[in-house]
Amino acid sequence: MNGVTVKELVDALGLTVYTGAEDLDKRVITTEDISRPGLELAGYLDYYPQERVQLFGMTEISYEHTMGSKRRREIMEKLCGDKTPCFVVSRALDVPIEMEKAAVSHHVPILRSKLPTTRLSAKMTDFLGGKLAERKSLHGVLVDIYSLGVLITGDSGVGKSETALDLIKRGHRLIADDRVEVYQQDEQTIVGEAPAILRHMLEIRGVGIIDVMNLFGAGAVRDKTDISLIIHLENWDKEKKFDRLGNGEQMVQIFDVGIPKITIPVKVGRNLAIIIEAAAMNFRAKTMGYDATKAFEDNLNALIKQNSVD
């Protein structure tokens, strides 16, 4: 079963280890869901989700202080299940001694954070969701163009990496080259990132592997980004009809999310970097409500109407 160690959670969110440092690699988180024990503190544990990270905020800690020491220790013992990955206390609140004793005896790490409970919960859910989500690998190059994630696809040798290099020189950022790992973050978002071994690397035929961050600086790379648009590069074929007005929208399904796709013909002399940059800006304009194709059609219809009247 896929899982995230508590140590990975600590490192990613900068949590403070209060107790159980020796057990961080032994406890594994298998779900992105976070539990805030409410009914459980009141003694109702029939449906206690012990496999979840147990988050204690102001409400939970305050309620614990209304309980007697014996009852508090009794409940905390029950919350320390075999599958319980860890306890997390927000707002840098003081940890009840009964929680500490029970957690230590059952080897459940206690972590602390200065963040408010809701924000901490959101950050943990986002991190765990990304790490535990189902993943697939796509062939292509992922770049950030004006904060828009663009996945460039096409047959091997069509010029994807060379185009990405040109885009990087124009101030845009590389996320992944050749192999892009993608996962679904929510109902509307697909996130792409590079495999660890290929991070910040770009392969240029005839040159070899180049380290983009080393050559162009940290501003030329990103670790991951949401994929908003797919641009497919296809060798020019005079027999094939390519979209000229921009009204033939295509969609590519990745998991449960449809991503818009634009096909651009590749021909000697075409500056693909500038074309892709323009396509990304035009796509952004559409998402903001301005459609140049519709504006052209409206102008054309107005002209036809005017000529018919004359």
C-alpha positions as CSV (number, residue, x, y, z in Angstrom):
1,M,0.0,0.0,0.0
2,N,1.3,3.5,-0.9
3,G,2.0,5.6,2.1
4,V,3.8,8.7,3.4
5,T,6.0,8.4,6.5
6,V,5.4,10.8,9.3
7,K,9.0,12.1,8.8
8,E,8.1,13.2,5.3
9,L,5.2,15.1,6.7
10,V,7.4,16.8,9.3
11,D,10.0,17.7,6.7
12,A,7.5,19.1,4.2
13,L,5.5,21.2,6.6
14,G,8.3,22.2,9.0
15,L,6.6,20.6,12.0
16,T,8.2,20.4,15.4
17,V,8.7,16.9,16.9
18,Y,7.5,17.0,20.5
19,T,7.9,13.3,21.2
20,G,8.6,10.1,19.2
21,A,11.5,11.2,17.0
22,E,12.7,7.6,16.8
23,D,9.3,6.5,15.3
24,L,8.9,9.0,12.5
25,D,10.1,6.5,9.8
26,K,8.0,3.7,11.3
27,R,4.6,5.4,11.3
28,V,3.0,5.5,7.9
29,I,0.1,7.7,6.7
30,T,-2.1,6.0,4.1
31,T,-4.9,8.6,3.7
32,E,-5.1,12.3,3.0
33,D,-8.1,12.7,5.3
34,I,-7.4,14.5,8.6
35,S,-9.3,13.7,11.8
36,R,-10.2,16.2,14.5
37,P,-11.3,14.0,17.4
38,G,-14.5,15.4,18.8
39,L,-16.9,12.6,19.7
40,E,-13.9,10.4,20.3
41,L,-12.8,12.7,23.2
42,A,-16.3,12.4,24.6
43,G,-15.9,8.6,24.6
44,Y,-17.6,7.5,21.4
45,L,-15.1,5.5,19.5
46,D,-17.2,3.1,17.5
47,Y,-16.2,4.7,14.2
48,Y,-12.8,6.2,15.3
49,P,-10.7,6.6,12.1
50,Q,-7.4,5.6,13.7
51,E,-5.6,5.5,10.3
52,R,-5.8,9.3,9.9
53,V,-3.6,12.0,11.3
54,Q,-5.2,13.2,14.5
55,L,-5.3,17.0,14.7
56,F,-5.8,18.8,18.0
57,G,-6.7,22.5,17.9
58,M,-7.9,24.9,20.4
59,T,-11.4,23.3,20.6
60,E,-10.0,19.8,21.3
61,I,-7.3,20.8,23.8
62,S,-9.8,23.1,25.6
63,Y,-12.2,20.2,25.9
64,E,-9.5,17.9,27.3
65,H,-8.9,20.4,30.1
66,T,-12.5,20.0,31.2
67,M,-11.8,16.3,31.8
68,G,-10.3,14.7,34.8
69,S,-6.7,13.5,34.6
70,K,-7.7,9.8,34.8
71,R,-10.4,10.1,32.2
72,R,-8.0,12.1,29.9
73,R,-5.4,9.3,30.1
74,E,-8.0,6.7,29.5
75,I,-9.3,8.4,26.3
76,M,-5.8,9.1,25.0
77,E,-4.8,5.4,25.5
78,K,-7.8,4.5,23.2
79,L,-6.8,7.0,20.6
80,C,-3.4,5.5,20.3
81,G,-4.3,2.8,17.8
82,D,-1.9,0.4,16.0
83,K,-2.5,2.4,12.8
84,T,-2.5,5.9,14.3
85,P,0.3,7.7,12.4
86,C,0.7,10.7,14.7
87,F,-0.9,13.4,16.8
88,V,-0.6,17.0,15.6
89,V,-1.2,20.0,17.9
90,S,-1.7,23.4,16.2
91,R,-1.2,27.0,17.5
92,A,1.8,25.8,19.5
93,L,-0.6,24.8,22.3
94,D,0.7,23.0,25.3
95,V,0.5,19.2,25.1
96,P,-1.5,17.6,27.9
97,I,0.7,15.3,30.0
98,E,-1.7,12.5,29.6
99,M,-1.5,12.7,25.8
100,E,2.3,12.7,26.0
101,K,2.4,9.6,28.3
102,A,-0.1,7.7,26.2
103,A,1.7,8.6,23.0
104,V,5.1,7.7,24.3
105,S,3.9,4.3,25.6
106,H,2.3,3.4,22.3
107,H,5.1,4.9,20.1
108,V,2.8,7.5,18.4
109,P,4.7,10.7,17.6
110,I,3.4,14.0,18.7
111,L,4.0,17.0,16.4
112,R,3.4,20.7,16.9
113,S,2.9,23.7,14.7
114,K,2.4,27.4,15.2
115,L,-0.1,27.6,12.4
116,P,-3.9,28.0,13.0
117,T,-5.8,24.7,13.0
118,T,-7.7,25.3,9.7
119,R,-4.7,26.4,7.8
120,L,-2.6,23.5,9.1
121,S,-5.3,21.1,8.2
122,A,-5.4,22.5,4.6
123,K,-1.7,22.3,4.2
124,M,-1.5,18.7,5.4
125,T,-4.4,17.7,3.2
126,D,-2.8,19.3,0.2
127,F,0.6,17.6,0.8
128,L,-0.9,14.2,1.5
129,G,-3.3,14.4,-1.4
130,G,-0.4,15.1,-3.8
131,K,1.8,12.3,-2.3
132,L,-0.9,9.7,-2.1
133,A,-2.8,10.4,-5.4
134,E,-2.8,7.9,-8.2
135,R,-0.1,8.9,-10.8
136,K,0.6,8.3,-14.4
137,S,3.5,9.2,-16.6
138,L,3.0,11.3,-19.8
139,H,5.6,11.8,-22.6
140,G,6.1,15.5,-23.2
141,V,7.6,18.7,-21.8
142,L,5.9,20.8,-19.1
143,V,6.6,24.5,-19.0
144,D,5.2,27.5,-17.1
145,I,4.3,30.3,-19.5
146,Y,3.1,33.4,-17.7
147,S,2.0,31.2,-14.7
148,L,0.1,28.9,-17.1
149,G,1.0,25.3,-17.1
150,V,1.5,24.2,-20.7
151,L,2.2,20.5,-21.6
152,I,3.9,20.3,-25.0
153,T,3.4,16.9,-26.6
154,G,4.4,15.4,-30.0
155,D,6.3,12.6,-31.6
156,S,9.9,12.0,-30.6
157,G,12.2,14.3,-32.5
158,V,9.6,16.9,-33.4
159,G,11.4,19.6,-31.3
160,K,9.7,19.7,-27.9
161,S,12.8,20.1,-25.8
162,E,14.4,22.6,-28.2
163,T,11.2,24.7,-28.1
164,A,11.2,24.5,-24.3
165,L,14.8,25.7,-24.3
166,D,13.8,28.7,-26.4
167,L,10.9,29.4,-24.0
168,I,13.3,29.3,-21.0
169,K,15.5,31.8,-22.7
170,R,12.4,34.0,-23.2
171,G,11.9,34.0,-19.4
172,H,9.5,31.1,-18.9
173,R,10.1,28.2,-16.6
174,L,10.7,24.4,-17.0
175,I,8.9,21.9,-14.9
176,A,9.7,18.6,-16.6
177,D,11.3,17.3,-19.8
178,D,10.6,14.0,-21.6
179,R,8.6,12.4,-18.8
180,V,5.9,14.2,-16.8
181,E,4.3,12.7,-13.8
182,V,0.7,13.8,-13.3
183,Y,-1.9,13.3,-10.7
184,Q,-5.4,14.7,-10.0
185,Q,-5.5,17.1,-7.1
186,D,-9.2,17.8,-7.1
187,E,-12.2,17.6,-9.5
188,Q,-10.8,20.4,-11.7
189,T,-7.0,20.3,-11.3
190,I,-4.3,18.1,-12.8
191,V,-0.8,18.7,-11.4
192,G,2.4,17.8,-13.3
193,E,5.9,17.5,-12.0
194,A,9.2,15.9,-13.0
195,P,10.5,12.5,-11.7
196,A,13.2,13.1,-9.1
197,I,16.0,11.8,-11.4
198,L,15.0,14.3,-14.2
199,R,14.2,17.4,-12.1
200,H,15.6,20.6,-13.7
201,M,17.1,18.6,-16.6
202,L,16.6,19.1,-20.3
203,E,17.8,16.8,-23.1
204,I,18.9,18.5,-26.3
205,R,19.9,16.3,-29.2
206,G,23.5,16.9,-30.2
207,V,24.3,18.7,-26.9
208,G,23.2,16.1,-24.3
209,I,21.7,16.7,-20.8
210,I,21.8,20.2,-19.5
211,D,20.9,21.4,-16.0
212,V,18.5,24.3,-16.5
213,M,18.8,25.6,-13.0
214,N,22.6,25.6,-13.1
215,L,22.7,27.4,-16.5
216,F,19.8,29.8,-16.2
217,G,19.3,30.2,-12.4
218,A,16.6,29.2,-10.0
219,G,14.1,31.5,-11.7
220,A,14.1,29.3,-14.8
221,V,12.6,26.2,-13.1
222,R,9.6,25.1,-11.0
223,D,9.0,21.9,-9.1
224,K,5.3,21.5,-10.2
225,T,2.4,23.3,-11.7
226,D,-1.3,22.8,-12.6
227,I,-1.7,21.8,-16.2
228,S,-4.1,24.2,-18.0
229,L,-3.4,23.6,-21.6
230,I,-1.9,20.9,-23.9
231,I,-0.1,22.0,-27.1
232,H,0.5,19.1,-29.5
233,L,3.3,19.6,-32.1
234,E,2.7,17.8,-35.4
235,N,4.8,17.7,-38.5
236,W,3.4,19.8,-41.3
237,D,1.2,17.8,-43.8
238,K,-0.2,19.8,-46.7
239,E,-3.0,17.2,-47.1
240,K,-4.2,17.7,-43.5
241,K,-6.5,20.5,-42.5
242,F,-5.3,22.4,-39.4
243,D,-7.5,24.8,-37.4
244,R,-7.1,28.3,-38.7
245,L,-9.8,30.2,-36.8
246,G,-9.4,28.6,-33.3
247,N,-12.9,27.4,-33.0
248,G,-12.2,23.6,-33.2
249,E,-11.6,23.0,-29.5
250,Q,-10.2,19.6,-28.6
251,M,-10.1,18.1,-25.1
252,V,-7.8,15.4,-23.6
253,Q,-9.0,13.4,-20.7
254,I,-6.5,13.0,-17.9
255,F,-8.0,11.0,-15.0
256,D,-11.4,12.7,-14.5
257,V,-10.4,16.2,-15.9
258,G,-10.6,17.4,-19.4
259,I,-7.7,19.6,-20.5
260,P,-8.0,21.8,-23.7
261,K,-5.7,20.8,-26.5
262,I,-4.3,22.9,-29.4
263,T,-2.5,21.3,-32.4
264,I,0.3,23.3,-34.0
265,P,1.9,22.2,-37.3
266,V,5.7,22.1,-37.3
267,K,7.4,23.4,-40.4
268,V,10.9,24.7,-41.2
269,G,11.1,28.4,-40.4
270,R,8.3,28.6,-37.9
271,N,9.3,30.1,-34.5
272,L,7.5,27.6,-32.3
273,A,8.4,29.3,-29.0
274,I,6.7,32.6,-30.1
275,I,3.7,30.7,-31.4
276,I,3.3,28.7,-28.2
277,E,3.7,31.8,-26.1
278,A,1.0,33.5,-28.2
279,A,-1.2,30.4,-27.9
280,A,-0.9,30.5,-24.1
281,M,-1.7,34.2,-23.9
282,N,-4.7,33.8,-26.2
283,F,-5.9,30.9,-24.1
284,R,-5.6,33.0,-21.0
285,A,-7.6,35.8,-22.7
286,K,-10.3,33.3,-23.4
287,T,-10.5,32.2,-19.8
288,M,-10.8,35.9,-18.9
289,G,-13.8,36.3,-21.2
290,Y,-12.2,37.6,-24.5
291,D,-12.5,35.3,-27.5
292,A,-10.7,36.7,-30.6
293,T,-12.4,34.1,-32.8
294,K,-15.8,35.2,-31.7
295,A,-14.8,38.9,-32.1
296,F,-13.7,38.1,-35.7
297,E,-17.0,36.2,-36.4
298,D,-19.0,39.1,-35.0
299,N,-17.1,41.6,-37.2
300,L,-17.6,39.4,-40.2
301,N,-21.4,39.0,-39.5
302,A,-21.7,42.8,-39.1
303,L,-19.8,43.4,-42.4
304,I,-22.1,40.9,-44.2
305,K,-25.2,42.5,-42.7
306,Q,-23.9,46.0,-43.7
307,N,-23.2,44.9,-47.3
308,S,-26.6,43.2,-47.6
309,V,-28.3,46.4,-46.6
310,D,-26.2,48.5,-49.1
